[in-house]
Amino acid sequence: MLEQTVLVTIDEVTFQLKDRHDFRWLENLGTVFAVFDKQDSGNLCLSLRLGYW
């Protein structure tokens, strides 16, 4: 049976998670331009273009 996933969109990047999560804390840091959500470790990696660049 396939697990249900949630589609999350931050800036212009969309990715899948098992559960919803509040990523509003990223808004003050910059713009998300890449997400690596298929890690063997289960970790999520977000790449940000920092706001002061």
Residue, then its C-alpha position, 0 to 999 in steps of 0.5 A: m500500500l502506498e503512503q499518503t504524502v502532502l505536496v508542499t510549495i515554498d516559493e516556486v519549489t514543490f516537494q513531497l512530505k509525509d506530514r504537513h510542516d510549517f516552513r514560515w520560519l524560512e521566509n525571513l532567511g531568503t528564497v528557496f530555489a531547490v529541495f532535496d526530499k528523496q534522501d536515503s537518510g530521510n532528511l530534507c535539504l533546502s537550498l536558499r538564496l539569502g535575502y541580502w544577496 
